[in-house]
Amino acid sequence: MFGIGLPDLLFILLLLIVLVKPSEWPTVARRTARTFLALRRSFTPVLEEMRGVRDSIMAEASSVSPSHSVPENWAPRPQGFQKGGEPVIESFPDLR
């Protein structure tokens, strides 16, 4: 949930308890609940549209067979081409 964990939520709750008068707690709770419900209602159509697009893409991908295949002589690139690998120096002869 937006990178907020239980310790963060407990800290926010503690701040609210300290900063808000006890007589205003029900009002703050109602406003918070209404805000979350309004946000949820406004984002529901967007989420449904995204789910529909995802489902159509997945259905299309599963119905289409791959048009390319891996060549017979294919092999991964040498370590020198990979991140953190030693550079390949081909200009020097083998010093064995």
CYANA upper distance limits for C-alpha pairs under 8 A (distance plus 0.5 A):
  1 MET  CA      5 GLY  CA      8.14
  4 ILE  CA      8 ASP  CA      6.38
  4 ILE  CA      9 LEU  CA      7.35
  5 GLY  CA      9 LEU  CA      6.85
  6 LEU  CA     10 LEU  CA      6.62
  7 PRO  CA     11 PHE  CA      6.69
  8 ASP  CA     12 ILE  CA      6.76
  9 LEU  CA     13 LEU  CA      6.62
 10 LEU  CA     14 LEU  CA      6.60
 11 PHE  CA     15 LEU  CA      6.71
 12 ILE  CA     16 LEU  CA      6.73
 13 LEU  CA     17 ILE  CA      6.69
 14 LEU  CA     18 VAL  CA      6.75
 15 LEU  CA     19 LEU  CA      6.43
 16 LEU  CA     20 VAL  CA      6.03
 17 ILE  CA     21 LYS  CA      7.96
 17 ILE  CA     22 PRO  CA      8.03
 20 VAL  CA     24 GLU  CA      7.07
 20 VAL  CA     25 TRP  CA      7.35
 21 LYS  CA     25 TRP  CA      7.24
 24 GLU  CA     28 VAL  CA      6.74
 25 TRP  CA     29 ALA  CA      6.56
 26 PRO  CA     30 ARG  CA      6.63
 27 THR  CA     31 ARG  CA      6.69
 28 VAL  CA     32 THR  CA      6.55
 29 ALA  CA     33 ALA  CA      6.61
 30 ARG  CA     34 ARG  CA      6.60
 31 ARG  CA     35 THR  CA      6.57
 32 THR  CA     36 PHE  CA      6.73
 33 ALA  CA     37 LEU  CA      6.63
 34 ARG  CA     38 ALA  CA      6.55
 35 THR  CA     39 LEU  CA      6.68
 36 PHE  CA     40 ARG  CA      6.56
 37 LEU  CA     41 ARG  CA      6.60
 38 ALA  CA     42 SER  CA      6.64
 39 LEU  CA     43 PHE  CA      6.63
 40 ARG  CA     44 THR  CA      6.53
 41 ARG  CA     45 PRO  CA      8.31
 42 SER  CA     46 VAL  CA      8.32
 43 PHE  CA     47 LEU  CA      6.70
 44 THR  CA     48 GLU  CA      6.65
 45 PRO  CA     49 GLU  CA      6.64
 46 VAL  CA     50 MET  CA      6.73
 47 LEU  CA     51 ARG  CA      6.63
 48 GLU  CA     52 GLY  CA      6.67
 49 GLU  CA     53 VAL  CA      6.73
 50 MET  CA     54 ARG  CA      6.60
 51 ARG  CA     55 ASP  CA      6.55
 52 GLY  CA     56 SER  CA      6.65
 53 VAL  CA     57 ILE  CA      6.63
 54 ARG  CA     58 MET  CA      6.61
 55 ASP  CA     59 ALA  CA      6.53
 56 SER  CA     60 GLU  CA      6.56
 57 ILE  CA     61 ALA  CA      6.55
 58 MET  CA     62 SER  CA      6.62
 59 ALA  CA     63 SER  CA      6.74
 60 GLU  CA     64 VAL  CA      6.78
 61 ALA  CA     65 SER  CA      8.28
 70 VAL  CA     74 TRP  CA      7.26
 77 ARG  CA     81 PHE  CA      6.73
 77 ARG  CA     82 GLN  CA      7.79
 78 PRO  CA     82 GLN  CA      7.57
 79 GLN  CA     85 GLY  CA      5.71
 79 GLN  CA     86 GLU  CA      7.36
 80 GLY  CA     84 GLY  CA      8.30
 80 GLY  CA     85 GLY  CA      5.01
 80 GLY  CA     86 GLU  CA      5.21
 80 GLY  CA     87 PRO  CA      5.21
 80 GLY  CA     88 VAL  CA      5.84
 81 PHE  CA     85 GLY  CA      6.97
 81 PHE  CA     86 GLU  CA      8.41
 81 PHE  CA     87 PRO  CA      7.62
 81 PHE  CA     88 VAL  CA      8.17
